Amino acid sequence: ATRKRFEQILKKNIKMTLKKYDIESEVDILHTRLLLTVNDNNIDKTLELLRKIPGIVSFSPCLECDLNIEDIESFSIKVFKNEIKDELTNYTNTEDDNKTIITFAVKTQRIKKKFAMNSMELSRHVGGVIINEFDKIKNEDERLKNINLKVNLKNPDIPVGIEIIDKAYIFTKRIEGVGGIPVGTQGKVLVLLSDGIDSPVASYLMIKRGCNAIFLHLKISEEGLKKTEKIFNILNDYDYTSKFIVKDYKEELQNIKNNLEKIGKEKYTCIFCKKTMLKIAEKYAKDLKCDAIVNGDNLGQVASQTLKNISVIGKEIKYPILRPLIGMDKNEIIDIAKEINTYEISTSKEVKCFAVPKYPITSANIEEIERIEELLNNK
């Protein structure tokens, strides 16, 4: 039941993500496979988007034909011909007489076992047909005349895949997706999204684990907002349902800074800023019926993210606070940011926070925070 529910959600996610770019599609569930049909002129954009949809481990552009041996032979030759053109500029092996070798393999998987040949028999048969056909192909293309074709089952230049379901599906490429589980299977989260490196990566990781995301940006500058909007547009491809909310935070942060300076406690500015952010996030999370709050905290990275400070900052929040980056190295976070194309945006025109004190506190305790709050409330 869980698998069927996940498949139905993934089917909808694929259709709706493509629809966002005006790509009409049909998605059918075929016994543990999803079959996507789109127009040829939309193939490149479709492949780009499929790489971003959580729940897809891998996918393969393929040709479909009926379950008869003649069609399977014909379509296998067709995909082989298309692929060998790409291999002509990628020679890696040579024989003693300096003739170039291109290797291939045919691998068959029978999802349904009704086809007359078993997987090994069909692979051998189609492999033989391709070898016989290759001599004809050589005569059609001058570039192939000095090339030999050989079988390599372990690491072929051209892997020809055949899957037998209700029809035959023939392909040569297996493209990796982001993996994870389909968005919409694990509830909804409120993400505190900034223009920095960390929070976009935290967002991506939670979306990849099946969460719908609502992004809340607490704005302190126009430049920071513009960068964050660009980041949101990238993340929206991973979760087409995601929403972007902006709340002006500059005046509130300025008040926090001014009030702490008046009582000689400016080194606590980052603590009180983060506490206020989480309180705002909690209100939005409650109003929008979210299940948790997500931020980009990374243990020990900045003053407010020491273990003691994290504990103090989140103490009054009743909602679960998820910190997917908490134990990661910065280089790991940067690698993911580059992979999802948010890194360049985050590192362009760095927007520094005007309120960061010269010597921020790194080891706050709850008693001191409560005493400062009492001082502030009595002013």
C-alpha positions in Angstrom: 0.0 0.0 0.0 2.8 2.4 0.8 4.6 1.7 -2.5 1.4 2.3 -4.4 0.8 5.6 -2.6 4.4 6.7 -3.2 4.0 5.8 -6.9 0.8 7.8 -7.3 2.4 10.9 -5.6 5.5 10.6 -7.7 3.4 10.3 -10.9 1.6 13.6 -9.9 4.9 15.3 -9.0 6.3 14.5 -12.5 3.3 15.7 -14.3 3.0 18.9 -12.3 6.7 19.8 -12.4 6.7 19.5 -16.2 3.4 21.4 -16.5 5.1 24.3 -14.7 7.2 24.6 -17.9 4.2 24.1 -20.2 5.3 20.5 -21.0 2.3 18.2 -21.4 3.0 14.6 -20.4 1.4 11.2 -19.8 2.7 9.1 -16.9 1.7 5.5 -16.6 2.6 3.1 -13.7 3.9 -0.2 -15.2 4.7 -2.7 -12.5 7.4 -0.9 -10.4 8.2 1.4 -13.4 6.8 4.8 -14.3 6.6 5.4 -18.1 6.7 9.1 -19.1 5.6 10.2 -22.6 6.4 13.7 -23.9 6.9 15.3 -27.3 10.3 15.1 -28.9 10.8 18.9 -28.8 10.5 18.8 -25.0 13.1 16.1 -24.3 16.0 18.2 -23.2 14.1 20.2 -20.7 12.3 17.1 -19.5 15.6 15.3 -18.8 16.8 18.3 -16.9 13.7 18.4 -14.7 13.6 14.7 -14.0 17.1 15.0 -12.5 15.5 17.2 -9.8 12.4 15.3 -8.8 12.9 13.4 -5.5 11.9 9.8 -5.6 13.5 9.1 -9.0 16.7 7.0 -8.5 17.4 6.8 -12.3 15.7 7.1 -15.6 16.3 6.2 -19.2 15.1 7.7 -22.5 13.7 4.7 -24.4 11.9 3.4 -27.4 8.8 1.4 -27.0 7.8 -1.5 -29.3 5.5 -4.5 -29.3 6.5 -7.8 -27.8 7.6 -9.5 -31.0 11.2 -10.4 -31.8 11.3 -8.5 -35.2 10.4 -5.2 -33.5 12.8 -5.8 -30.7 15.6 -6.5 -33.2 14.7 -3.4 -35.2 14.5 -1.0 -32.3 17.6 -2.3 -30.7 19.6 -1.7 -33.9 18.1 1.8 -34.0 19.2 2.8 -30.5 22.6 1.2 -31.1 23.1 3.3 -34.3 22.2 6.5 -32.5 24.6 5.7 -29.7 27.6 4.6 -31.8 27.7 8.1 -33.4 28.6 9.5 -30.0 31.3 6.9 -29.5 33.2 7.8 -32.6 35.0 10.6 -30.8 35.6 8.5 -27.7 38.0 5.8 -28.6 39.6 4.1 -25.6 40.9 0.7 -26.8 43.0 -0.4 -29.7 44.0 -3.8 -31.1 47.6 -4.8 -32.0 47.0 -3.7 -35.6 45.9 -0.3 -34.4 42.2 -0.8 -35.4 39.9 0.9 -32.9 37.5 -1.2 -30.8 34.1 -0.2 -29.6 32.5 -2.5 -27.0 28.8 -3.2 -26.3 26.6 -5.4 -24.2 22.9 -6.3 -24.3 21.2 -6.8 -20.9 17.6 -7.9 -20.6 15.2 -7.7 -17.7 11.9 -9.4 -17.9 9.6 -7.6 -15.4 6.9 -9.8 -16.7 7.9 -13.4 -17.7 5.4 -14.1 -20.5 7.9 -13.5 -23.3 9.0 -16.7 -25.0 12.8 -16.2 -24.6 14.3 -15.8 -21.1 16.5 -12.8 -20.3 19.8 -14.5 -21.3 18.5 -15.9 -24.5 17.1 -12.6 -25.7 20.3 -10.7 -24.8 22.4 -13.2 -26.8 20.0 -13.1 -29.7 19.9 -9.3 -29.9 23.6 -9.1 -29.4 24.1 -11.4 -32.4 21.8 -9.3 -34.5 23.7 -6.1 -33.6 27.1 -7.7 -34.5 25.7 -8.9 -37.9 24.2 -5.5 -38.5 27.4 -3.7 -37.7 29.1 -4.7 -41.0 26.2 -2.9 -42.8 26.5 0.1 -40.6 30.3 0.3 -41.4 29.5 0.6 -45.1 27.1 3.5 -44.4 29.7 5.6 -42.5 33.3 6.1 -43.6 34.3 6.9 -40.0 33.5 3.3 -38.9 35.6 1.4 -41.5 38.5 0.8 -39.2 36.5 0.0 -36.1 35.9 -3.4 -34.6 32.9 -4.2 -32.4 33.4 -6.5 -29.4 31.3 -7.6 -26.5 32.2 -6.4 -23.0 29.7 -7.4 -20.4 31.3 -5.6 -17.4 32.0 -2.1 -18.8 30.7 -1.7 -22.3 31.0 1.6 -24.3 27.4 1.1 -25.4 25.1 -0.8 -23.0 21.9 -1.7 -24.7 19.1 -2.3 -22.1 15.9 -4.2 -22.8 13.0 -4.3 -20.4 10.1 -6.6 -21.0 6.7 -5.5 -19.5 3.5 -5.4 -21.5 5.7 -4.0 -24.3 9.4 -3.9 -24.8 11.4 -0.8 -23.8 14.9 -0.4 -25.3 17.5 2.2 -24.1 21.2 2.8 -23.9 21.5 5.5 -21.1 20.7 5.3 -17.4 20.7 8.8 -16.0 20.9 9.2 -12.2 18.2 11.1 -10.4 18.4 12.7 -6.9 17.0 9.6 -5.2 15.2 10.2 -1.9 11.4 9.8 -1.6 8.6 11.6 -3.4 7.7 15.1 -2.1 4.4 15.1 -0.3 4.8 11.8 1.5 6.4 13.2 4.7 4.4 16.3 5.7 5.1 20.0 5.4 8.0 22.1 6.8 8.5 25.8 7.3 12.0 26.7 6.2 13.9 29.8 7.3 15.6 30.6 3.9 18.3 33.2 3.6 20.7 34.1 0.8 23.6 32.2 2.4 25.0 28.8 1.5 23.5 26.7 4.2 19.8 27.1 4.3 19.2 26.3 0.6 21.1 23.0 1.1 19.1 22.3 4.3 15.9 22.9 2.2 17.0 20.6 -0.5 17.8 17.8 1.9 14.4 18.0 3.5 12.6 18.2 0.2 14.6 15.2 -1.0 13.3 13.3 2.1 9.7 13.9 0.9 8.7 17.1 2.7 6.7 19.9 1.1 8.4 23.2 1.8 7.2 26.7 2.7 10.0 29.2 2.6 10.1 32.2 5.0 12.6 34.9 4.2 13.2 37.4 7.0 14.3 40.4 4.9 17.0 42.8 6.1 18.1 44.1 2.6 16.8 44.4 -0.9 20.0 42.7 -2.2 19.6 39.8 0.1 15.9 39.4 -1.0 16.9 39.4 -4.7 19.4 36.6 -4.1 17.0 34.6 -2.0 14.3 34.8 -4.7 16.7 33.4 -7.2 17.5 30.5 -4.8 13.8 29.9 -4.3 13.3 29.6 -8.0 15.9 26.9 -8.2 14.4 25.0 -5.2 10.9 25.2 -6.6 12.0 22.7 -9.3 12.6 20.2 -6.6 9.2 20.9 -5.0 6.7 22.5 -7.4 4.3 23.1 -4.5 6.7 25.2 -2.5 5.7 28.8 -1.6 7.9 31.8 -0.8 6.9 34.3 2.0 8.8 37.5 2.8 8.6 39.3 6.1 10.4 42.6 6.7 12.8 42.0 9.6 15.2 44.9 9.4 13.4 47.2 11.8 12.9 44.4 14.3 16.5 43.4 14.2 17.6 47.1 14.6 15.4 47.3 17.7 17.0 44.1 19.1 20.5 45.6 18.5 19.7 49.0 19.9 18.0 47.6 23.1 20.8 45.3 23.9 23.4 48.1 23.4 21.5 50.3 25.8 22.0 47.7 28.6 25.6 46.8 27.6 24.6 43.3 26.3 25.3 43.8 22.5 27.3 40.6 22.4 24.0 38.7 22.8 22.6 40.2 19.6 22.9 37.0 17.5 21.3 35.0 20.3 18.2 37.3 20.5 18.1 37.6 16.7 17.9 33.9 16.2 15.4 33.5 19.1 13.1 36.1 17.5 13.5 34.4 14.1 12.4 31.1 15.5 9.4 32.7 17.3 8.3 34.3 14.0 8.9 31.0 12.2 6.8 29.1 14.8 3.9 31.5 14.3 3.9 31.0 10.5 4.4 27.2 10.9 1.3 27.1 13.1 -0.8 29.3 10.8 0.2 27.3 7.7 -0.3 24.0 9.4 3.4 22.9 9.0 4.8 19.9 10.9 8.2 21.3 11.7 10.7 24.2 11.3 13.9 23.8 9.3 17.0 25.9 9.4 20.6 25.7 8.2 22.3 25.4 11.6 25.7 23.7 11.4 27.4 22.9 14.7 30.2 25.3 15.6 30.2 27.2 12.3 29.3 30.6 13.7 28.8 32.1 17.2 25.1 31.4 17.4 25.6 27.7 16.4 27.6 26.4 19.3 25.8 23.6 21.2 25.0 25.8 24.2 23.7 28.6 22.0 21.5 26.3 19.9 20.0 24.9 23.1 19.2 28.4 24.5 17.9 29.7 21.2 15.4 26.9 20.6 14.3 26.4 24.3 10.9 28.2 24.0 9.9 26.8 20.7 7.3 24.0 20.9 7.6 23.0 17.2 10.2 20.4 16.2 13.3 22.2 14.8 15.0 20.1 12.1 18.7 20.9 11.4 19.8 18.6 8.5 23.2 20.1 8.3 24.1 19.9 12.0 26.9 17.4 11.7 28.2 18.1 8.2 31.5 19.5 7.2 31.4 22.9 5.4 33.0 21.3 2.3 30.2 18.7 2.2 27.6 21.5 2.3 29.4 23.5 -0.4 29.6 20.4 -2.6 25.8 20.0 -2.4 25.2 23.8 -3.0 27.3 23.5 -6.2 25.4 20.4 -7.2 22.0 22.1 -6.9 23.3 25.4 -8.5 22.7 27.6 -5.5 26.4 28.2 -4.5 27.2 30.9 -7.1 24.1 32.8 -6.1 24.8 32.5 -2.4 28.5 33.7 -2.8 27.8 36.6 -5.1 27.7 40.1 -3.7 28.0 38.9 -0.1 25.4 40.7 2.1 26.7 41.2 5.6 24.4 41.5 8.5 24.6 45.0 10.0 23.8 43.8 13.5 26.6 41.3 14.1 28.5 42.4 17.2 32.3 42.6 17.3 32.6 39.9 20.0 29.5 37.7 19.9 28.8 35.4 22.8 29.6 31.7 22.1 28.4 30.1 25.3 25.1 31.5 26.5 23.2 30.1 29.5 19.5 30.2 30.0 19.7 32.0 33.3 21.6 34.9 31.8 19.2 35.1 28.8 16.2 35.2 31.2 17.9 38.0 33.2 18.5 40.0 30.0 14.9 39.4 28.9 13.7 40.7 32.2 15.9 43.8 31.9 14.5 44.4 28.4 11.0 44.0 29.5 11.4 46.5 32.3 12.8 49.2 30.0 
